[in-house]
Amino acid sequence: MNPSSDLRSVKPRGVILVEWLAKDRCLVTFADGKEVKTKRKALERIVREWVGQM
């Protein structure tokens, strides 16, 4: 996902915050390990879409 797209900050259903730091990198923020486990599928979807655009 390119930060020039509409996805500069993504919060799918309030699940994960993605902040694009540069064209080729982003920062994903979680509160703790439990949150990572519960929101894994949403993170996987974001990563698949991002890698698919490379």
NUFI-609310 format. One record per residue: x, y, z of N, C-alpha, C in turn. Coordinates in Angstrom, 1 decimal. Example, Ala and Ser with C-alpha at 12.3 -4.5 7.8 and 13.67 -1.06 7.14 Angstrom:
# NUFI-609310
13.2	-5.7	7.8	12.3	-4.5	7.8	13.2	-3.3	7.8;
12.8	-2.2	7.1	13.7	-1.1	7.1	12.9	0.0	7.9;
***
This chain:
# NUFI-609310
0.8	-1.2	0.0	0.0	0.0	0.0	0.9	1.2	0.0;
0.7	2.0	-0.9	1.5	3.2	-1.1	0.9	4.3	-0.2;
1.7	5.1	0.5	1.2	6.1	1.3	0.5	7.2	0.5;
0.8	7.3	-0.8	0.1	8.3	-1.6	-1.3	7.9	-1.9;
-1.7	6.6	-1.5	-3.1	6.2	-1.7	-3.9	6.7	-0.5;
-5.1	6.3	-0.5	-6.0	6.7	0.6	-5.8	6.0	1.9;
-4.8	5.2	2.0	-4.5	4.3	3.1	-3.3	4.8	4.0;
-3.2	6.1	4.1	-2.1	6.6	4.9	-2.3	6.2	6.4;
-3.4	6.2	6.9	-3.7	5.6	8.2	-4.9	4.7	8.0;
-4.8	3.5	8.4	-5.8	2.5	8.2	-6.3	2.0	9.6;
-7.6	2.0	9.8	-8.1	1.5	11.0	-9.3	0.6	10.6;
-9.1	-0.6	10.1	-10.2	-1.4	9.7	-11.1	-1.8	10.9;
-12.3	-1.3	10.9	-13.2	-1.6	11.9	-12.6	-1.3	13.3;
-11.8	-0.2	13.4	-11.2	0.2	14.6	-10.2	-0.9	15.2;
-9.7	-1.7	14.3	-8.9	-2.8	14.8	-7.4	-2.5	14.9;
-6.8	-2.0	13.9	-5.3	-1.7	13.9	-5.0	-0.3	13.4;
-4.1	0.3	14.0	-3.7	1.6	13.5	-2.4	1.4	12.7;
-2.4	1.8	11.4	-1.2	1.8	10.5	-0.9	3.2	10.2;
0.4	3.6	10.5	0.9	4.9	10.1	2.0	4.7	9.1;
1.8	5.3	8.0	2.8	5.2	6.9	3.9	6.2	7.2;
5.1	5.7	7.4	6.3	6.5	7.7	7.0	6.9	6.5;
6.9	6.1	5.4	7.6	6.4	4.1	6.9	5.5	3.1;
7.3	5.7	1.8	6.6	5.0	0.8	6.7	3.5	1.0;
7.8	3.0	1.6	8.0	1.6	1.7	8.0	1.0	3.1;
7.5	1.8	4.1	7.4	1.3	5.5	6.3	2.0	6.3;
5.9	1.2	7.2	4.8	1.7	8.1	5.0	1.3	9.5;
4.3	1.9	10.4	4.3	1.5	11.8	2.9	1.0	12.2;
2.9	-0.2	12.8	1.6	-0.8	13.3	1.7	-0.8	14.8;
0.7	-0.3	15.5	0.7	-0.1	16.9	-0.3	-1.1	17.6;
0.2	-1.8	18.6	-0.7	-2.7	19.4	-0.4	-2.3	20.9;
-1.4	-2.6	21.7	-1.2	-2.3	23.1	-0.4	-3.4	23.8;
-0.6	-4.6	23.4	0.1	-5.7	24.1	0.0	-7.0	23.2;
0.6	-8.1	23.7	0.6	-9.3	22.9	-0.8	-9.9	22.7;
-1.6	-9.7	23.7	-3.0	-10.2	23.6	-3.7	-9.5	22.4;
-3.5	-8.2	22.2	-4.1	-7.5	21.1	-3.6	-8.0	19.8;
-2.3	-8.3	19.7	-1.7	-8.9	18.5	-2.4	-10.1	18.1;
-2.6	-11.0	19.1	-3.3	-12.3	18.8	-4.7	-12.1	18.3;
-5.5	-11.2	19.0	-6.9	-11.0	18.6	-7.1	-10.3	17.3;
-6.0	-9.5	16.9	-6.2	-8.7	15.6	-5.3	-9.2	14.5;
-4.8	-10.4	14.7	-3.9	-11.0	13.7	-4.4	-11.0	12.3;
-5.6	-11.5	12.1	-6.2	-11.6	10.7	-6.3	-10.2	10.0;
-6.6	-9.2	10.7	-6.6	-7.8	10.1	-5.2	-7.4	9.7;
-4.3	-7.7	10.6	-2.9	-7.3	10.2	-2.4	-8.1	9.0;
-2.7	-9.4	9.0	-2.4	-10.2	7.8	-3.0	-9.7	6.5;
-4.2	-9.2	6.6	-4.8	-8.7	5.4	-4.1	-7.4	4.9;
-3.7	-6.6	5.8	-3.0	-5.3	5.5	-1.7	-5.7	4.9;
-0.9	-6.6	5.5	0.4	-7.0	5.0	0.3	-7.6	3.6;
-0.7	-8.5	3.4	-0.9	-9.1	2.0	-1.2	-8.0	1.0;
-2.1	-7.0	1.3	-2.4	-6.0	0.3	-1.1	-5.1	0.0;
-0.4	-4.8	1.1	0.8	-4.0	0.9	1.9	-4.7	0.1;
2.1	-6.0	0.4	3.1	-6.8	-0.4	2.7	-6.9	-1.9;
1.4	-7.1	-2.1	0.8	-7.3	-3.4	1.0	-6.0	-4.3;
1.3	-4.9	-3.7	1.5	-3.7	-4.5	2.9	-3.4	-4.8;
3.8	-4.3	-4.3	5.3	-4.1	-4.5	5.6	-4.6	-5.9;
***
